[in-house]
């Protein structure tokens, strides 16, 4: 199974969710660290950041700009509910800005925030109890074409539908729960 994309975004909630030795390709992977509860030790995160740096894996911190500066992260990930337009200044620093959106309103805000990449969710059906609905391949491609933006699909991507990503008009994709539940998915991305 070969899925050839330029960028892969792996969203983790703990540095224990991923084994960096499974990642062989350089300059393709980006890890988004979005730990809401700070269970990981800062020294461990610094060590993890250095390992990412040595393997040329992009490292992004979710919504915490000061921590991203402290860790010398590659950038910051702005969640869908963060609609602060004051973050536009980050575009003019060395930081890359990645945003997330679930609907067109949030998508337009991420465009105003000048995000380099916008993760647009939910591409496929998910098993989340309180999250219903999904875009599907056709709707996702229509939105990309109408906005003239290269969006990054997120949501419901698993081993069973990985090949369907070839039909997506995007040069990248993002996965969240599959990183933790099925780490073998990382080895199948090449």
N, C-alpha and C positions, 0 to 999 in steps of 0.2 A: 504494500500500500504506500503510494508516494503522493504526498501533498506538497507541492512546490509553491511556496509563498515567500515573499521577501522578509516578512516579519511575523513572529509569533509572540503573543502577549500571554504570559502565564500569571494569573492572579492568585496570590497566596495570602493566607491569614496568619501563618506562622512559618518561620524559616525551616521548621521540621517537616513541612508539607512537601518539600522537594529535595531531591538529591541531585546536586549540580554535576556529579560525575556522569549522569545519564545524558547530559547535554554535550554533544560533540561539535556541532556547527558553531562557528564564531560569527558575531555581528548579525545574527538572525533573531535571537531570543531576547525578550525583555521581561523582566520580572516586576510585577506591581505588588508591593507589600502594603496590604491594607489591614493592619492589625488594630482593631478598635479598642482592645482591652489591655494592650501593652503587657502581654504575658512573657514576651521574649526579653531577655536581658540586653541592655544596650551594648555591652561588650560583645555579645554573641552576634548582634545585628551588624556591628562594625566588622567583625571577622567574616560574616556572610557577605557583606558588601565588598570586602577585599577579594574574596573568592570570585564573586561576579565580575569584578574588574579584571582579574587575571585571566578569566575565560572570555572576556569581551562580551559580557552579558549586560544589557542595559538594566539599571536598577532604579525604580521609581517608588516614591513614598506617597501614600494616599492622604491627601488633605492637610498634611502637616508640613508646612514650608520650612519652619525652623529646624525640625528633625531632618528634613531633606538636605538643608544646608550643612548641618552638623555632620551627617554621614557622607557628605560630598556625593550625593545621589546624582544620577543623570537628569533627573527631572521630578516632576510632581504629577500625581494623578488626581484629577478633580472629579469627585463623585457627582452623580446626576442631581442630587439635592443641593449642591453647592452652586448657587447662581450669583456669586460675588463677582461683579465686573471689575472690581479693583485689582483682580489678579492678572489683568491684561499686561501689566508691566513685566511679568515673568517672561513673556515672549521675547523681550529685549535683553534678557540675561543669557547665561549659558545653559539655563534650565530649559528642558523640553517640557511641554505641557500636554498631558493626555487627559481627555475628558470622557465622561460617560453620559449617555442619554437613553431614555426609554420611550420618548415620544417626540413629536415635531417641535413642540414648545421648548423642551429641554435641549433639543438639537440646535435650535437657533441660538440659544444662550451660549452653548459651547462654541459655536462659530464666532459669536461676539467676544468670547473669552480668548479667541485666537489659539485654540488647541491644535497642536500638530497632528494628533490622531484623535478620532472620536470613536469610542466603543459604543456601538448601537445594539441594544438588547431588546429583545429575545428573538433570535433567528429561528430556532426550532422550539417545539413544544418541550416544556420542562415539567418536572414532577413537584415543583414547589406548591405547597398547599394554598397560599394566598396570592399567587401570581398566575393569572390566567391569560391566555392568548399568546400569540406569537406572530411574527411577520411572515415567515416563509421566504423562499428564495426569490420568487417573482417580485413581491412587494419590496423586499430589501433592495433588489437591483433597480427598481423604479425610483426609490427614494435617492439612491446614489446618483442616478442619472439626472433627476430633476434638480438636485442641489449642486450638482457638479462637484461633489466631494467624494473622496475615497474613504468611506466609512469602514470601520473594523467590526465585523460581526461577532456577537457574543451571545451566549445563551443556548443551552440544550445541545451543544456540540459534544458528541460522544464517539466511541469507536464505531458504533453502528451507522452513523451518518457522516463520518469523516470524509468519505469520498464525494459527498454532495457539495463539499466546499469548492470543488473544481468549477461549479456552476455560478459561483458568487463573483460579482464584479468588484473584487477587492484583492489587493495584493498582500493581505494579512488577515489574521483572525485571532481571537482571544478565547481562552478557556479558563474556567474557574473551578467548578466542582470536580471535573475530570482529573485535575492535577492531583487532588487529594485522594479521590476514590480509586482511580486507575492510573497510577504513575507510568504504566507501560505505554500510555498514549504518547508520551514525549518521544519515545524511541521510534514511533511510527510516523513522525512528522516529516521524514526525509524521503 
